[in-house]
Amino acid sequence: MILETTTVGSFPKPEYLTKSRFQFSKQQISREELLRLEQQATKEWVEFQEEIGIDILVDGEMYRGDMVTYFAENFKGFEISGLVRSYGNRYYRKPVAVAEIERLNPVTVEWYQFTQALTKKPVKGMLTGPYTIMDWSFDEFYPSRRDFCLRLAEVIREEARDLEAAGAQFIQIDEPAVSVRPEELDLAIEAMGIVTNGLKAKTLTHICYGNFEKIYPKMLEIPVDQIDLELSNAEYDLLDLFKRHPFTREIGLGVVDVHSHRLESKEEVKKRIRKAASLIPLKQIYVSPDCGLKTRSVEEAKAKLRVMMEATLEVREEFGSEGA
């Protein structure tokens, strides 16, 4: 099948779960009750993805707050600081490395297994990459950024291998920080090589923000099968780079802007897919939103996913046997 569909990872939490997470932080409900509601929300999002026909599913990250802090809270060697601004009016609690980073137990495997048991379609294992965890944390232990990053790579590799052993066919290792410091792209590539070395599952990374002109085409050296890119937010300007140097990996093609309340029309999305297909072979294109949808409301996220699916199905028909 051509133009398989997926999403980047996060979905907005329903109101009952947001309220429950606050109650848990105030010790007003038990961990068991919060877990039950996290599982309920995960099940609802899996049912929605199946309802609209998405091909490769995600768990929606109902059990996570921030993509970096979540892992730091579950790794030995980190402490968590106060709130730090990430972008816009979004804040996260910045991790601080104070000792050797270690993974005492699997972090995401149980959630992967819970979600995969809800569907016959493949569910992606979802990890945050070592470079991004390093870049978005304070370091009070390691002698250099490289030492910190490569130690994290070893720890994330353990998690990736456990996900594969649990049956994950797709493992996504997100690296949004990669495009922000072009001078450290070699380090990010080295670290990702440690994570993905020996994996038989299809590996992906998501990159957003930043100035891609400074990391392209070198970012194609990141050792993953697929690179998922935020394209709609910049009106597909990035495709001009592909005209000068072909995109040689599979691409996760962002077709709806997750930073905007505006709902794209079906024709807009179809136009974006066709534009990418003029430069990248159809068999290399996977269709997705620009980024995680957690910043949108539940209603906005569902509407954007519906229009993404409707447009993709129509473009599939247009290309027909051409993409076979």
C-alpha positions, 0 to 999 in steps of 0.5 A: 500500500502507498501513502500509509498514515500515522501520527507523530505520537502525542494526542490531547488529553481528555478533560477528565484525565487532565483533571485527574492528573491535577488531583493526583499531583495533590494526592486527592486520588490514588495512583491506581485510579489515575492509571485506570483513567490513563488506560481509558483515554488510551483506549478511546484514542486507539478506537478513534484511530481505527475508526478513521482508518489510520494504518500505524497507531500510537498510544497518544501518550496519555501517561506522559507530561513532557517528552523529556521530563517523563524519561528523566523521571524514570531514569536513575541519576536525574533530579527534576528542577522547577518550571522552565519555558520551552516555547510560547506559553509552554513550560516543562520541569527541566531535568538535571543530571546529578549522577550516572544515568541508568535505566533500572526498569523498562519505561515504555514497554508496558504501555506499548503492550497495553496499547498493542493488545487493543488493536491488530494494527501495528503500534509504534514504540515511542522514545525521546532521543538522547540528543534531545534529552541531553540538550533539554536538561541541565548537566551537573555530572558529566564532563562534556555534552558529548559524554552526557549524550552518549551515556543517554544513547546507551540507556535509550538503546536498552529501551529500544531493544526491549520494545523490539523484544516485546513485538514493536515493528516501528520504533520512533526516537524523537529528536526535535532538538537536532535542528537547533544546534547544527554544529552538533549534528555529528554528535546527534548522528553518533548517538542515534547510531548507538540507539538503532544499531542492531535493531530489526524494527523499522526506526524513525525520528521526528525533527521539528523547529529549527533551520533545516537549511543548516542541517540538510542534506547532512541530516540524511546521515541520521541512522534511521529508516524514516525521518518525520518532518514538520512541513505544513507550518512552513508552507512546504518551503523545505521541499525546495531543498529536496530539489537541490539534493534528493531526499533519500530516506522514507519521509513522515510527511507533515500535512496538517499544522498542529500549531494552528487552530485553523482546520485545513481543507481536504484540497489543501492536504491533497495538494501538499501530498501531491507536491511531495510526491513530485519529488519523493517516490510514493513508496517512501512517503508516510502521511502524518500531522506536522508534530504531536497534537497534544497542544490542540483540543480533542475536537481540533485534533480529531478534525485534523486527523479526519481531514488528513485521512480523507485527503490521503485516501482520495490521493491514493485512489488518484495514484492507483496502480502507479504507486504499486 
